[in-house]
């Protein structure tokens, strides 16, 4: 089974002429509504694999089809129960996302075969950025682990140790008060923020449904990230989306200027937020060793100064600041608008974080 299938299992039957308890129905396909200038279209490709050597109940097939049509894609179907009483019998089925674990089992069974594992993982968005050979090299660093419901995988405030990729199951992203911020599912990653920034883990990850993950150790992840520019871009987009979501109120305030402190928003996150939102203005900081300034034009860094340092050297040094206050002042002078970029933002950020990591060892 691939992660693009939903398995409905029969949990109860009463006088059903076709099926027995334990029978499985595999549901796959898509159901999409397309808007077009020449008329809207609804396209559905629903495949229902029936239990082996069982009869065909069109009523039940119709009910399963309705579920996929309702949610458009298998990946969107939530845990649910289904009752079919289309004839003289009765049958109950259930779908639980934790049953979608065959991919993880395949990886475990073929853990010595990099080609097989690479093939199984090639549809995950994080791996689509890598070529076949690069993916095989990446796979050799991955480890598999299962977590039971309510287990804590990482805890807010702890140092980041691993990057995690969810193979199956569901986890909750939880704040310090126990509130669920969001849910993460198959194919999504977590733990990358603290590894890239060097800051402690920003939120607790708690298992909502039994979950199987692949993980890579932090030191290996940073080496891979430096080796493959395509992964840098993937995580740049991912970090930007995460920062935009978690700091949505902050980013709105940037349009009229904003003041804060680096204990709440470290330089790496602050720079990412300004870059993602393509802000133009000057970020002024009062740091322990004196004033600092980073100038952004449409999100790109065009100038940086700190003490007797300027340019990239100043940018890298400011990244290591953990205390101080900042103020963002929108708008630039004509002269500042004509300044050239110091370099590709993500490359500078990664290089600066790598330097910090090297200096801390």
C-alpha positions as CSV (number, residue, x, y, z in Angstrom):
1,X,0.0,0.0,0.0
2,X,1.2,3.5,-0.7
3,X,0.4,6.6,1.4
4,X,-2.1,7.6,-1.2
5,X,-4.6,4.9,-0.2
6,X,-7.1,4.8,2.5
7,X,-7.9,1.4,4.0
8,X,-11.5,0.9,5.4
9,X,-11.7,-2.1,7.7
10,X,-14.9,-4.0,8.4
11,X,-15.4,-4.0,12.2
12,X,-19.0,-5.4,12.5
13,X,-21.4,-7.3,10.2
14,X,-25.0,-8.6,10.6
15,X,-26.5,-10.8,8.0
16,X,-24.3,-9.2,5.3
17,X,-24.3,-11.5,2.2
18,X,-20.9,-10.3,1.0
19,X,-18.4,-9.4,3.7
20,X,-16.9,-10.5,7.0
21,X,-15.3,-8.8,10.0
22,X,-11.6,-7.9,9.1
23,X,-12.2,-7.5,5.4
24,X,-10.4,-4.4,3.9
25,X,-11.4,-2.0,1.2
26,X,-8.7,0.2,-0.4
27,X,-9.8,3.6,-1.6
28,X,-7.7,5.7,-3.9
29,X,-8.1,8.4,-6.6
30,X,-9.1,12.1,-6.8
31,X,-12.3,14.1,-7.2
32,X,-11.6,17.6,-8.4
33,X,-13.8,20.6,-9.3
34,X,-12.2,22.6,-12.1
35,X,-13.2,26.1,-13.0
36,X,-12.7,27.0,-16.7
37,X,-13.7,29.8,-18.9
38,X,-15.6,27.4,-21.2
39,X,-17.5,25.9,-18.3
40,X,-16.8,24.3,-15.0
41,X,-16.0,20.6,-14.8
42,X,-16.1,18.0,-12.1
43,X,-13.6,15.1,-12.6
44,X,-13.5,12.1,-10.4
45,X,-11.2,9.0,-10.6
46,X,-12.2,6.7,-7.7
47,X,-10.8,3.3,-7.4
48,X,-12.2,0.9,-4.8
49,X,-10.3,-2.4,-4.3
50,X,-12.6,-5.0,-2.9
51,X,-11.6,-7.7,-0.4
52,X,-10.0,-10.7,-2.1
53,X,-12.6,-13.2,-3.5
54,X,-15.5,-11.3,-2.1
55,X,-18.7,-10.3,-3.9
56,X,-19.5,-6.8,-5.1
57,X,-21.9,-4.6,-3.2
58,X,-22.6,-1.5,-5.3
59,X,-24.3,0.2,-2.4
60,X,-21.1,0.1,-0.3
61,X,-18.9,1.1,-3.2
62,X,-21.2,4.1,-3.7
63,X,-20.8,5.1,0.0
64,X,-17.0,4.8,-0.3
65,X,-17.0,6.9,-3.5
66,X,-19.0,9.6,-1.7
67,X,-16.3,9.9,1.0
68,X,-13.6,10.6,-1.6
69,X,-15.8,13.0,-3.5
70,X,-16.5,14.9,-0.3
71,X,-12.8,15.3,0.6
72,X,-11.3,15.4,-2.9
73,X,-8.1,13.5,-2.0
74,X,-7.3,10.5,0.1
75,X,-4.8,12.5,2.2
76,X,-7.7,14.8,3.4
77,X,-10.0,12.0,4.6
78,X,-10.2,12.2,8.5
79,X,-10.7,9.3,10.8
80,X,-14.3,8.2,10.2
81,X,-16.8,5.3,10.5
82,X,-19.1,4.1,7.8
83,X,-22.4,2.2,8.1
84,X,-23.9,0.5,5.0
85,X,-27.5,-0.9,5.3
86,X,-28.4,-0.9,1.6
87,X,-29.8,-4.4,1.7
88,X,-31.1,-6.9,4.3
89,X,-27.8,-6.9,6.1
90,X,-25.7,-4.4,8.0
91,X,-22.0,-3.7,7.9
92,X,-19.8,-1.2,9.7
93,X,-16.4,0.0,8.6
94,X,-13.8,2.3,10.1
95,X,-10.9,4.3,8.6
96,X,-8.0,5.2,10.9
97,X,-5.0,7.1,9.6
98,X,-2.6,5.0,11.8
99,X,-3.5,2.0,9.7
100,X,-1.6,3.7,6.8
101,X,1.7,2.3,8.0
102,X,2.6,-0.1,5.2
103,X,5.1,2.4,3.7
104,X,7.0,2.5,6.9
105,X,7.0,-1.3,7.1
106,X,8.3,-1.4,3.5
107,X,11.1,0.9,4.5
108,X,11.9,-1.2,7.6
109,X,11.8,-4.4,5.5
110,X,14.1,-3.0,2.9
111,X,16.3,-0.9,5.1
112,X,19.5,-2.2,3.5
113,X,18.3,-1.4,0.0
114,X,18.9,2.3,-0.7
115,X,17.3,2.0,-4.2
116,X,14.1,0.7,-2.8
117,X,13.9,3.2,0.0
118,X,14.6,6.1,-2.4
119,X,11.8,4.9,-4.6
120,X,9.4,4.7,-1.7
121,X,10.3,8.2,-0.5
122,X,10.4,9.9,-3.9
123,X,6.9,11.3,-3.7
124,X,7.5,13.1,-0.4
125,X,7.8,16.9,-1.1
126,X,11.0,17.2,0.8
127,X,12.7,14.6,-1.4
128,X,11.4,15.9,-4.7
129,X,14.1,18.5,-4.7
130,X,16.8,15.8,-4.8
131,X,18.0,13.8,-7.8
132,X,18.0,10.0,-7.7
133,X,21.7,9.7,-6.7
134,X,21.5,12.5,-4.1
135,X,18.4,10.9,-2.6
136,X,20.2,7.6,-2.2
137,X,23.0,9.3,-0.3
138,X,20.4,11.1,1.9
139,X,18.6,7.9,2.6
140,X,21.7,6.3,4.1
141,X,21.5,8.8,7.0
142,X,17.9,8.2,7.9
143,X,16.7,6.1,10.8
144,X,13.1,4.8,11.5
145,X,11.3,5.1,14.8
146,X,7.7,4.5,16.0
147,X,5.9,6.5,18.7
148,X,2.7,5.6,20.6
149,X,-0.3,8.0,21.2
150,X,0.4,10.8,23.7
151,X,4.2,10.3,23.5
152,X,6.3,13.5,23.4
153,X,8.7,13.5,20.5
154,X,10.3,16.9,21.2
155,X,9.6,19.4,23.9
156,X,9.6,23.2,23.8
157,X,12.7,24.7,25.3
158,X,15.0,21.7,24.7
159,X,17.9,21.8,22.3
160,X,17.1,20.6,18.8
161,X,18.7,17.2,18.0
162,X,17.0,15.7,15.0
163,X,15.0,16.5,11.9
164,X,11.8,14.4,11.7
165,X,9.8,13.3,8.6
166,X,6.4,11.8,9.3
167,X,5.8,8.6,7.4
168,X,2.4,7.8,8.9
169,X,0.2,9.0,11.8
170,X,-0.6,12.4,13.1
171,X,1.2,14.7,15.6
172,X,0.0,17.8,17.4
173,X,2.1,21.0,17.6
174,X,1.4,22.2,21.2
175,X,2.2,25.5,22.9
176,X,3.5,25.8,26.5
177,X,-0.1,26.0,27.8
178,X,-1.1,22.7,26.1
179,X,-3.1,24.3,23.3
180,X,-2.9,22.6,19.9
181,X,-1.5,25.1,17.4
182,X,-1.8,22.8,14.4
183,X,-1.5,19.1,13.3
184,X,1.2,17.5,11.1
185,X,0.6,14.4,9.0
186,X,2.3,12.1,6.5
187,X,5.1,13.8,4.5
188,X,5.4,16.8,6.7
189,X,8.6,17.6,8.7
190,X,9.4,19.1,12.0
191,X,12.4,19.9,14.2
192,X,14.2,21.9,11.4
193,X,13.7,25.3,12.9
194,X,15.9,24.8,16.0
195,X,18.6,22.9,14.0
196,X,18.9,25.8,11.5
197,X,18.7,28.6,13.9
198,X,20.5,27.0,16.8
199,X,17.7,28.1,19.2
200,X,15.8,25.8,21.5
201,X,12.8,23.9,20.2
202,X,9.9,26.4,19.8
203,X,7.0,24.1,20.4
204,X,6.2,20.6,21.8
205,X,5.4,17.8,19.4
206,X,2.9,15.3,20.9
207,X,1.7,12.2,19.2
208,X,-2.1,12.3,18.4
209,X,-2.2,8.9,16.6
210,X,0.5,6.2,16.6
211,X,3.1,7.7,14.4
212,X,6.1,6.4,12.5
213,X,8.9,8.8,11.5
214,X,12.2,8.9,9.7
215,X,14.8,11.1,11.4
216,X,18.2,12.4,10.7
217,X,20.6,13.5,13.4
218,X,21.2,17.3,13.6
219,X,24.9,17.2,12.7
220,X,24.2,15.1,9.6
221,X,21.3,17.3,8.6
222,X,23.4,20.5,8.6
223,X,26.0,18.7,6.5
224,X,23.4,17.6,4.0
225,X,21.8,21.0,3.9
226,X,25.2,22.6,3.1
227,X,25.8,20.0,0.4
228,X,22.5,20.3,-1.5
229,X,21.3,23.9,-2.5
230,X,17.9,22.5,-3.5
231,X,17.3,21.5,0.1
232,X,18.3,24.9,1.3
233,X,15.5,26.4,-0.9
234,X,13.0,23.9,0.4
235,X,13.7,24.7,4.0
236,X,13.8,28.4,3.2
237,X,10.3,28.2,1.9
238,X,9.2,26.0,4.8
239,X,10.8,28.3,7.4
240,X,9.2,31.3,5.8
241,X,5.7,29.7,5.9
242,X,6.1,28.7,9.5
243,X,7.4,32.1,10.5
244,X,4.6,33.8,8.6
245,X,2.0,31.7,10.4
246,X,3.4,32.0,13.9
247,X,4.2,35.7,13.6
248,X,1.2,36.8,11.6
249,X,0.4,39.6,14.0
250,X,4.0,40.7,14.1
251,X,4.4,40.9,10.3
252,X,1.3,43.1,10.1
253,X,2.9,45.6,12.4
254,X,6.0,45.9,10.2
255,X,4.1,48.1,7.8
256,X,4.0,50.9,10.4
257,X,7.2,50.1,12.3
258,X,7.8,47.8,15.1
259,X,9.8,47.4,18.3
260,X,10.7,44.2,20.1
261,X,13.5,42.3,21.8
262,X,15.7,39.5,20.5
263,X,14.8,37.2,23.4
264,X,11.3,36.9,21.9
265,X,12.4,36.9,18.3
266,X,16.0,35.9,17.6
267,X,17.9,37.5,14.6
268,X,17.5,34.5,12.3
269,X,13.7,34.5,12.7
270,X,13.6,38.3,12.5
271,X,15.6,38.3,9.2
272,X,13.5,35.5,7.8
273,X,10.3,37.3,8.5
274,X,11.5,40.5,6.8
275,X,12.8,38.6,3.8
276,X,9.6,36.5,3.4
277,X,7.4,39.5,3.6
278,X,9.7,41.5,1.2
279,X,9.9,44.4,3.5
280,X,11.8,47.6,2.7
281,X,13.3,49.6,5.6
282,X,16.1,49.6,8.2
283,X,16.3,47.3,11.2
284,X,18.0,49.1,14.0
285,X,19.3,47.2,17.0
286,X,20.8,48.0,20.4
287,X,23.1,45.1,21.2
288,X,25.4,44.4,24.2
289,X,28.4,45.6,22.2
290,X,26.7,48.7,20.7
291,X,24.3,49.7,17.9
292,X,23.7,47.6,14.8
293,X,21.8,48.1,11.6
294,X,20.6,45.8,8.7
295,X,18.9,47.5,5.7
296,X,16.4,45.5,3.7
297,X,15.1,46.3,0.2
298,X,12.1,44.2,-0.8
299,X,13.4,41.5,1.6
300,X,17.0,41.5,0.3
301,X,19.8,42.6,2.6
302,X,21.7,45.6,1.0
303,X,23.6,46.8,4.0
304,X,24.7,45.7,7.5
305,X,26.8,47.4,10.1
306,X,27.8,46.4,13.6
307,X,30.7,48.1,15.5
308,X,33.7,48.2,13.2
309,X,32.2,45.5,10.9
310,X,30.2,46.0,7.8
311,X,28.7,43.9,5.0
312,X,28.5,40.1,5.4
313,X,30.8,40.1,8.4
314,X,28.4,42.4,10.3
315,X,25.4,40.3,9.2
316,X,27.1,37.1,10.5
317,X,28.0,38.7,13.8
318,X,24.5,40.1,14.4
319,X,23.1,36.6,13.8
320,X,24.8,35.4,17.0
321,X,23.1,38.1,19.2
322,X,20.8,36.7,21.8
323,X,20.0,39.9,23.7
324,X,19.0,43.4,22.8
325,X,16.2,45.4,21.4
326,X,15.3,46.2,17.8
327,X,13.1,48.7,15.9
328,X,12.1,48.3,12.2
329,X,11.7,51.6,10.4
330,X,9.9,51.3,7.1
331,X,11.2,53.2,4.0
332,X,14.7,53.9,2.6
333,X,16.4,56.9,1.1
334,X,17.1,57.1,-2.7
335,X,20.7,56.3,-2.0
336,X,19.8,53.2,0.0
337,X,17.4,52.0,-2.7
338,X,20.3,51.9,-5.1
339,X,22.6,49.8,-3.0
340,X,23.5,46.3,-4.4
341,X,22.5,43.2,-2.5
342,X,25.1,41.8,-0.2
343,X,24.3,38.3,-1.5
344,X,21.6,35.7,-1.8
345,X,19.6,35.9,1.4
346,X,19.3,32.1,2.1
347,X,23.0,31.5,1.3
348,X,24.1,34.2,3.7
349,X,21.8,32.9,6.4
350,X,23.0,29.4,6.1
351,X,26.6,30.5,6.0
352,X,26.2,32.6,9.1
353,X,24.5,29.8,11.0
354,X,27.2,27.4,10.0
355,X,29.8,29.8,11.2
356,X,28.0,30.1,14.5
357,X,27.8,26.3,14.8
358,X,31.5,26.0,14.1
359,X,32.5,28.7,16.7
360,X,30.3,27.0,19.4
361,X,32.2,23.6,19.0
